[in-house]
């Protein structure tokens, strides 16, 4: 277990709150959040914008765990300038001031042009199609070009329970709809998506914090791949809900392999979709 001092940025978000709930007591952490997503802050999280922090403050930390900023395409498209400033230009300015190790949330959406293929960290990145993907691709490239100390994490779509659960994302949304309305919506049935179970994500963050790689790295983090039809059919069967077919639209279509991370840390991701779905159902039932 590391004794280094950690700055957690985005502590009141979906990932940040689950990390603190499971692992917060294990580390020396200062938690901050800018309340990009409105809500009350627990007393152990300070209301600060990471972009306002000065070097004197930052020099007290060995590691920054950054799970902040705009985390979805719809929100980013609705606020493109804010997305750019939160996800890219603010981070660029931050790493000029911060001398420690930055562990930051990138996204598997950088593989948006993969046409259903299974993507590794070596898969060529195509031209971003929206402001969210642009910020993720650009910052991944920036820290590499500038030779910064970083661990970039390309998340699959994060699903699972948290005190600040995002109910609009993939499995979380499908399961909530099935439980509350008895209906699961299905569009783009053959579109593939990489799912990252939030418990696997917290495991991964702990592994990195306790034993950072010796050189800067980009890691894919994904638990299981599947297409929309597979997700919907499983949830419909488990919850005895109807399937409502929607009009297809332009949608991400890619898969991811986490083999690099698994080999580096000898870690096995939860690759059984049914386990992930059952845990989300239990979360909704018990909250």
C-alpha positions in Angstrom: 0.0 0.0 0.0 1.4 3.3 -1.0 2.1 6.0 1.6 2.3 8.7 -1.0 -0.1 11.7 -0.8 -2.8 11.7 -3.4 -5.0 14.4 -4.9 -8.3 13.1 -6.1 -9.9 15.4 -8.6 -13.6 14.7 -9.4 -14.1 13.1 -6.0 -17.9 13.7 -6.0 -18.4 12.0 -9.4 -19.5 8.5 -10.4 -16.0 7.0 -10.2 -14.6 9.3 -7.5 -17.3 8.5 -4.9 -17.2 4.8 -5.5 -13.4 4.9 -5.1 -13.6 6.8 -1.8 -16.4 4.4 -0.6 -14.2 1.3 -1.3 -10.7 2.5 -0.9 -10.6 6.0 0.6 -9.5 4.9 4.0 -6.5 3.1 2.6 -4.7 6.2 1.4 -3.7 9.7 2.3 -6.1 11.6 0.1 -7.2 15.1 -0.4 -10.5 15.1 -2.3 -11.7 18.0 -4.4 -14.6 18.5 -6.8 -15.9 21.5 -8.8 -19.5 20.4 -8.7 -19.7 20.2 -12.5 -22.6 17.8 -11.8 -24.7 19.6 -9.2 -25.2 18.1 -5.8 -24.2 18.4 -2.2 -20.6 17.7 -1.2 -19.8 15.4 1.7 -17.7 17.1 4.3 -14.6 15.1 3.3 -14.6 16.6 -0.2 -13.5 20.2 -0.8 -15.3 22.5 -3.3 -12.4 23.4 -5.6 -11.8 23.6 -9.3 -8.5 21.8 -10.2 -7.7 24.5 -12.7 -7.4 27.1 -9.9 -4.8 25.2 -7.9 -1.3 26.7 -7.7 2.1 25.1 -7.7 2.6 25.6 -4.0 -0.5 23.6 -3.2 0.3 21.0 -5.8 3.8 20.4 -4.6 2.4 18.7 -1.5 1.2 15.7 -3.6 3.0 12.8 -5.2 0.1 11.5 -7.3 -3.0 13.1 -8.9 -5.9 10.8 -9.7 -8.0 12.7 -12.2 -11.5 11.4 -12.8 -13.1 14.7 -13.5 -14.3 16.8 -16.4 -17.0 16.1 -19.0 -17.6 12.4 -19.2 -20.2 11.9 -21.9 -20.7 12.9 -25.6 -24.2 14.5 -25.1 -23.0 16.7 -22.2 -19.9 17.7 -24.1 -21.8 18.6 -27.3 -24.1 20.7 -25.2 -21.2 22.6 -23.6 -18.3 22.3 -26.2 -16.2 25.2 -24.9 -16.5 24.1 -21.2 -15.7 20.5 -22.3 -12.6 21.7 -24.1 -11.5 23.7 -21.1 -12.2 21.0 -18.6 -11.0 18.0 -20.5 -8.1 19.4 -22.5 -6.7 23.0 -22.0 -7.2 22.9 -18.2 -5.3 19.6 -18.0 -2.5 21.0 -20.2 -2.1 23.9 -17.8 -2.4 21.6 -14.8 0.5 19.3 -15.9 2.7 22.4 -16.3 2.3 23.0 -12.6 2.0 19.5 -11.2 5.3 17.6 -10.9 4.0 14.3 -9.7 2.4 11.3 -11.4 -0.9 12.0 -13.2 -3.3 9.1 -13.4 -6.1 10.3 -15.6 -9.4 9.1 -17.2 -9.2 8.9 -21.0 -11.8 7.0 -22.9 -12.2 4.0 -25.2 -14.2 6.3 -27.4 -10.9 7.2 -29.0 -11.5 4.0 -31.0 -14.7 5.3 -32.4 -13.6 4.6 -36.0 -12.8 0.9 -35.4 -16.0 -0.4 -37.1 -16.5 -3.1 -34.5 -12.9 -4.3 -34.2 -11.2 -5.3 -30.9 -8.9 -2.5 -30.1 -5.6 -2.6 -28.2 -3.5 0.4 -27.2 -1.6 0.0 -30.5 -4.8 0.4 -32.6 -4.5 3.5 -34.9 -6.7 6.4 -33.7 -8.8 7.9 -36.4 -10.2 11.5 -36.7 -12.4 12.5 -33.7 -16.0 13.0 -34.7 -17.1 15.1 -31.7 -15.6 17.5 -29.1 -15.5 14.8 -26.3 -13.4 12.4 -28.4 -11.3 15.3 -29.6 -10.3 16.2 -26.0 -9.4 12.6 -25.1 -7.4 12.0 -28.2 -5.6 15.3 -27.9 -4.6 15.0 -24.3 -3.4 11.4 -24.8 -1.1 12.8 -27.5 -0.1 15.9 -25.6 1.3 14.0 -22.5 3.1 11.6 -24.8 4.7 14.3 -26.9 5.7 16.4 -23.9 7.2 13.4 -22.1 5.1 13.9 -18.9 4.7 11.4 -16.0 1.4 9.9 -16.6 -0.8 6.8 -16.7 -3.7 7.3 -19.1 -6.7 5.0 -18.7 -9.0 4.4 -21.7 -12.2 3.3 -20.0 -14.8 1.2 -21.6 -18.4 2.3 -20.7 -18.4 2.3 -16.9 -21.3 0.5 -15.4 -22.2 -0.5 -11.8 -23.3 0.9 -8.5 -22.0 4.1 -6.9 -23.3 6.7 -4.5 -23.3 9.0 -7.5 -24.3 6.4 -10.1 -24.8 7.6 -13.7 -28.2 6.2 -14.5 -28.1 7.2 -18.1 -25.3 5.0 -19.2 -25.7 1.7 -21.1 -26.4 -1.2 -18.7 -27.3 1.1 -15.8 -30.0 2.7 -18.0 -31.3 -0.6 -19.5 -31.6 -2.2 -16.1 -33.3 0.8 -14.5 -35.8 1.0 -17.4 -36.5 -2.7 -17.1 -37.1 -2.4 -13.3 -39.2 0.7 -13.3 -41.1 0.6 -16.6 -40.9 -3.1 -17.6 -39.3 -2.1 -20.9 -35.8 -2.2 -22.3 -35.1 0.0 -25.3 -33.0 -1.5 -28.2 -31.4 0.5 -31.0 -28.4 -0.4 -33.1 -28.6 -4.1 -32.1 -25.3 -5.1 -33.8 -23.3 -2.2 -32.4 -20.5 -3.4 -30.2 -19.4 -1.8 -26.9 -16.8 -2.4 -24.3 -18.1 -2.4 -20.8 -16.0 -1.6 -17.7 -17.4 -2.9 -14.5 -16.9 -0.2 -11.9 -15.5 -2.7 -9.3 -12.8 -3.7 -11.8 -12.0 0.0 -12.3 -11.5 0.6 -8.6 -9.3 -2.6 -8.4 -7.3 -1.2 -11.3 -6.9 2.2 -9.7 -5.6 0.6 -6.5 -3.1 -1.6 -8.4 -1.7 1.5 -10.2 -1.6 3.6 -7.0 0.2 0.9 -5.1 2.6 0.0 -7.9 2.8 2.7 -10.6 4.4 1.5 -13.9 8.1 2.4 -14.2 7.4 4.4 -17.4 4.5 6.4 -18.6 1.7 4.2 -20.0 -1.7 4.1 -21.7 -3.9 1.2 -20.6 -7.2 0.0 -21.9 -9.6 -0.9 -19.1 -12.5 -3.1 -20.2 -14.2 -6.0 -18.5 -16.4 -7.5 -21.3 -17.4 -6.8 -24.9 -20.8 -7.3 -26.3 -23.4 -5.8 -28.7 -26.6 -4.0 -27.8 -28.8 -7.0 -28.7 -26.8 -9.2 -26.3 -27.1 -6.7 -23.5 -30.8 -6.1 -24.0 -31.7 -9.8 -24.3 -29.9 -10.8 -21.1 -31.5 -7.9 -19.1 -35.0 -8.6 -20.6 -34.7 -12.3 -19.7 -33.5 -11.6 -16.1 -36.2 -9.0 -15.4 -39.0 -10.4 -17.5 -39.3 -7.1 -19.3 -40.4 -6.3 -22.9 -38.0 -5.1 -25.6 -39.0 -1.9 -27.4 -37.2 -1.6 -30.8 -36.1 2.0 -31.5 -34.9 3.6 -34.7 -31.2 3.0 -35.3 -28.8 5.9 -35.2 -25.1 6.7 -35.5 -23.5 4.9 -32.6 -20.1 3.9 -31.3 -19.1 0.4 -32.5 -15.9 -0.9 -31.1 -14.5 -3.5 -28.7 -11.5 -3.4 -26.4 -8.9 -5.7 -25.1 -7.4 -5.1 -21.6 -4.7 -7.7 -22.1 -1.8 -5.2 -21.6 -3.1 -4.2 -18.2 -4.0 -7.8 -17.2 -0.5 -9.0 -18.1 1.2 -6.0 -16.4 -0.7 -6.4 -13.1 -1.6 -10.1 -13.3 -5.3 -9.0 -13.0 -8.4 -10.8 -14.2 -11.3 -8.6 -15.2 -14.9 -9.6 -14.6 -15.5 -11.1 -18.1 -19.0 -12.6 -17.3 -21.7 -10.1 -18.3 -24.2 -11.9 -16.2 -22.3 -11.2 -13.0 -22.1 -7.5 -13.9 -25.8 -7.3 -14.7 -26.8 -9.2 -11.5 -24.7 -6.8 -9.4 -26.4 -3.7 -10.9 -29.8 -5.2 -10.3 -28.9 -5.9 -6.7 -27.6 -2.3 -6.4 -30.9 -0.8 -7.6 -32.9 -3.2 -5.4 -31.0 -2.4 -2.2 -30.3 1.4 -2.5 
